[in-house]
């Protein structure tokens, strides 16, 4: 059984920021992360700077990763999922399961030989970490792995001179014990497949904001999925999976308006000839600085206060959008060469049974209810308790870190 003072469940920006805040307290802290890399949803973001900084807060993610990369004493269990948590007197006992196929961060030197020999490379099981500061620099997508775990002919394992690639016959059961736990399990992006009228799976050039960010990061611009060319026009659809009582998502995800605004400014800077339309219900209170960004939008960007009724695949892998145009006072149709969906933030429903034994239940919006738990040695931080952007997650982490220090001063 591995013993700690505090165990952090979830190595996203919130959990890592708390870890950074309490690193000098002398507490023995363990981190359990279900995926094989640290960073969580924040890793999917990209810098929105044009010829100037647009205050997208991506630098906060990089700063956090850089600080942790320099700390060699961290105890982070990657590819490990907590299956049960129970309280025994003054301690929490966590039953966890470690994946049978992992790349050990403490042994991987980033040579990339495993990546080169894995069948399909980019389409194979060995994946390159989305940022050079993320450890390990490569990780395994177990769902893509085609190797038999019992096979002796595993090319990646043979090519790794450091012995960092670990194949086990079965997943490994691990017990952890801690005086306190921090839940920082993050959020799940809304799946647009749930809105049938959008025909998401039938339109190859309709992507989510997350996929758009990855495209901007890897390709340096916007390119259609179907043919690789830069689209002449593009639409952004706001509030996909939020503020919608028909799908039981009545809350606002809050961060999407400012996020889309910066994405539009970034894309307009890269592709100044592209015509961009943003469909929205209403714009959240962005604050004075962000309102100034709205005033700087080029003329080729049009904000349309209307939510599309239907979207259909059109000739040439384009997307036809039907919507009510207030200016013309009628329903109109327009064809776009590419569409980005600003999907909402959802609570992780698969975690609810895990936390029920601790008497932690979701609130009316599906996020974790935090009332009074810190006095019991249970702390909750970040977007698992409600929609937050990166800066809010970092600020929340500072507050929770203070509460953790106060808790251990009393113990």
N, C-alpha and C positions, 0 to 999 in steps of 0.2 A: 504494500500500500504506500503510495506517494503522499507525503504530508506537507501541507503549506499553511501559512497564516491566512492567505486570501487566494481564491481561485477566480480568475476572470473567464467567463464563458463567452467567447466571441472575440476575435482579433481584428475587428473593423476599426474605423477611425476613433470611435468612442472608447472602446476597451483599451486600445493602444495609447490613447491620450491619458487615460487614468493611470496606466502603467508608467508612463513618462513622469507624471506628477508625483507618484509615490516612490520613485526609484531610490531615493536617498533616505527612506524611513527605516531601513533595516528589516522590513517585513519580507518574509519569504513568499514570493508571489508566483503562482503557476497560471499559465494561459492555456485554455483548451479551444482549439479551432477546428471546426468540422471540415473545412476545405484544406487543400494542401499548400496554400499560400496565405500570408497575412495581408490585411488591407481592406477586406470586405468590399462593399458596394463602391466605396470611394475610389477604388482602383480603376473603375470604369470611367471615371471623369477624365476630362482633358483640359488643358490650359486654354482659356478663352482670350488671351491677350492678342491684340492686333499690333498696331504700332505703339500701343500703350497698354498699361494694365487695366483690366475691366473689373478687378476685385471679385474674381470668381471663387477665390479661396482654395484653388487647387494647390497653391504653394503651401498651405497648411498641411495638406496630405503629405507632400514631399518632405517638409520639415520634420514631421512626425516619423516618417520612415527613415530619414537620415539619422535622426537621433538614436533610434532603436538599432539601426545597422551597426552603429559604433559601440553598442553595448553587447559584449560577448557572453555575459552572464545570465541572459534571459532563459527562462524555462518555459518554452512554448511547445505544446504537443499538437502538431499539425496532423490533418487527416484523422482526427479523433472526435467522436460524437458522444455526448453525454446521453445515456439511456435512462438513467434514473437518479433522482436526488432525494435523500431522506435525511432527517435530522436525528442525531443521537446525542442527547444531553447538550453539551456545549459545542458540538461539532456537526458539520455536514459531511455525509458520505456520498460520493459521486461514483456511480457505476458508468464506465465509459467503454467504448469499443473503437479500437484503432484499425484503420484500413490495412488490408494485407499487402498492399502495393503502394510504396511511397518512395520519394527521394529525400534522403536525410539532409536537412539544411546544414547540419554541423560537419558533414563530410563533402558535400558538393562544392567543387571549386569553379563551376560555371564554364567548363571547357566546351560543352555543347556537343560532345561526341554522341551522346544518347539521342539528342535531337536530330542529328544528321543521319543516323542509321535507322531510326524508327520509321516503319513503313508509312509513306505519305507525307512525312515531315509536318508541314503546317496542318495537314489533315489527319495526322497520326495521333497517338496517345500522349507523346511527350510534347508539352506545351511550353512556350517561352513566357516567363512572367511578364506582366504588362508594364513593369517599370524596373530599371536596373537596380534600384535600391531594395527591391523586394527579395526576400530570401525564402526559399532557395531560388536561384535564377531560372530554374526549370522545374516543372511539376508534371505529374501524371494525371491525365483525365482517364479515370478507371473505366468509364463507360465506353471509351474509344479503344481501349487496349484489346488487341486481338490475340495476344499470347496466352497460351495455356499456362496457368499458374504452376502446374506440375511439370511443365516442359523443361528440359535441360538446355534447349536451344533458344535462349532469350538473348537476342543480339545486344540490346541496350545494357543488360547486366554484364555481359562479357566485355563490352567496350569501356565500361566505367572502371578506370584504374583505382579510384578512391573507394570503391565498394559502397557508394552512396545509394545505389538502387537496391531496395530491399523487397524481395518477394517472400511472403509467408504463405503456408498452405491454407491458413484460415485467418480471419480477423482476430485481433488480440484483445482480450478483456483486461481492463485496468481499473484499479480502485484508487480514488483520491480522497484525502481527508483534509478539511480546512475549517478554520474558525469562522470564516465569513466567505460569502460568494458575491460576485458581481455579475449580473446578467446584462450583457451588451450584445445581444444576438441580432440587432439590426432589423431591416425591413425586407420585404419581398416586392419587387416591381409588379404592378398589375399586368396580367396576361391579356392582351387585346383580343385574343381568340374568344373571350367571353362576350364580346360585343359583335354579334353575328353580322350586323348590317355593315360593318367595316370591311368584311371579306379579307381579313389580314393575311391568311395563308394563301389566298389566290392572287395576291399582288406582290410580286417579287421586289418591287421598288418602294414598298411601304415598310418602313423600319421604325423601331422605337428610338427614343432619345438616347438610350444607352448604346444602342448599335451605332447611332450617328456619332456619338462621342468616340467610340472605338475607331470608327472610320477616320475621323479628324486626327486622331492620335497616330494611327498607323500609316495613313495615306496622305496626310497633310491637306486634305480637301474633301469635297463631296463628289462621289462617283456612284452612278447607278449600279445596282447589283447585277442586273440582267446583261448589260453590255459594257460596263466600265467607263462610260463617257460622263462628262459633267452635264447635269441637267440644265435646261434653259430656264425652267421655273420650278418652284418647290413650295409645298404647303406644310405648315406646322399646325397640328390639331391639339388644342389644350384640353385639360380636364378629362383625359381618357382614363376611366376607372376611378374617378372621384367626383363628388358633387352630383351623384347619379343615384337617386333612390330606387330606380328599377333594378339595379344590381346590388342593392344594399350597401352602397358606398356614398353616404351623404356628406361626409366630411371633405374639407379642402386639404389637399396635400401641401399647400402653402409655398413650396419652394419652386414650383414649375414656372411661374411667370418670370421671375428674375433669371432663371436658368435658360429659358427659351430666348429671352431678350439678349443675353450675352452670346448665345449660339448664333442668333441671327446677325448680330454685329460681326462676329468672327467670320461667318460664311460670306457676308457681304464684302468683307475686307479681302478674303481670298478670291472670291468670284464676283467682282464688281458688276458684271453684266447680268447676273442671275436675278430674276424676279421672284420675290418671296411674299407669300400670303400667310398670315397668322390668324387662325380661327379661334375665337375665345368667347367666354361668357361675360366675364368682367375681369379687370386686372386687379390683383391684390395690391394693398398699400406697399409700395416698393421703397418708400423713403426718398428723401430729396436727391441723394446721389444717383439712385437708380432712375428716378424721374428725369434727371439730366441725360441719362443714356437714351431714354425714349425719344427725347428731343433731337438726338443725334442720328436717328435712323435715316438712311438714304431714301430718296423718293421711290426707288424700286421696291421698297418694303411697304406692304399694306396690311394694316390690322383690321380684320373684319369681325364685327361683333355678331357672330352667328355660329351655331354648332351644326356641322354637317348632318343631314338627315341620313343619307346613304352614301357609300363609296363602292364603286364597281371597277373591276379590271377592264381596261380599255385597250384598243389596238396599239401595238408597239410597246406593250408592257407599261403603259401609262395608267393613271388612275383618274376616273371620272368622279367628281364630287358634286353632289346636289345640296344646295343650302339656300336659306332665305336671305335675300339681299335687301337690307333696310333702305338703301339708296334708291333701288328700283321698285321696292315694295312688291316683290314677287320671288318665287322660287326659281333659281337659275342653276345651270350646270357649267362646270369648268373642268378642263382636263389639265392635270399636273403630271410632270415627268417623274416626280419623286415626292413622297410624303413622309414626314416624321411625326410620330405620335408621342406626346408628352404624357407618359403613363404615370398613374398615381402610385403612392407608397402604401403598402398593405402590411398588416401585422403578420408574423410568422405563425400561422395556425397550427403547423405541425408541432410547435413547441408547447402548446397549451396543456396537453396531457402531462408533459414532463413537469410543469410548474404547479399543477393542481395540488400535489401532495404538500407543497409549501404554502397552500392557500393563496396563491397568486392567480388571478383570473383576468381575462381580457375585459377592457372597458367596452362601451357601446360601439366604438369604432374598430374594435379588434386589436387594440394595442394593450400592452401590459399595464395593469393598474398598480400604482406605486405607493399608495397611501400607507404610511407608517412602517414600511418594511425595514428601513435602515436601522431602527432600534433593535431589530431581531437578528442583525448580522446579514441581512439580504439587501443588496444595493442594486438599483436598476438605472441604466444610463443610456442616453442616446436615442436613436430613432426606433428602438423597440418599444418605446413608450409614447410615440407620437411622431408625426412628420417633422423632420429637422434638416436644415442644410448643414454643410461641413462646419461652418463657423459656430453654429448653435450646438453641434455635437461636441466640439472642442470646449466651448464654454460650459456646457453641462458636465463634461468630464472634470473640469476644475472644481465645480461645486461638489460633485460626488466624491472626488478625491479628498476634499476637505472633510466631508462626513466620514469617510473611511478612517482617516487619521484620528478624528475625534473618537470614533468607536474603539479603536485599538488603544487609545490612551486611557480608556475606562476599563478595558479588559484586564 
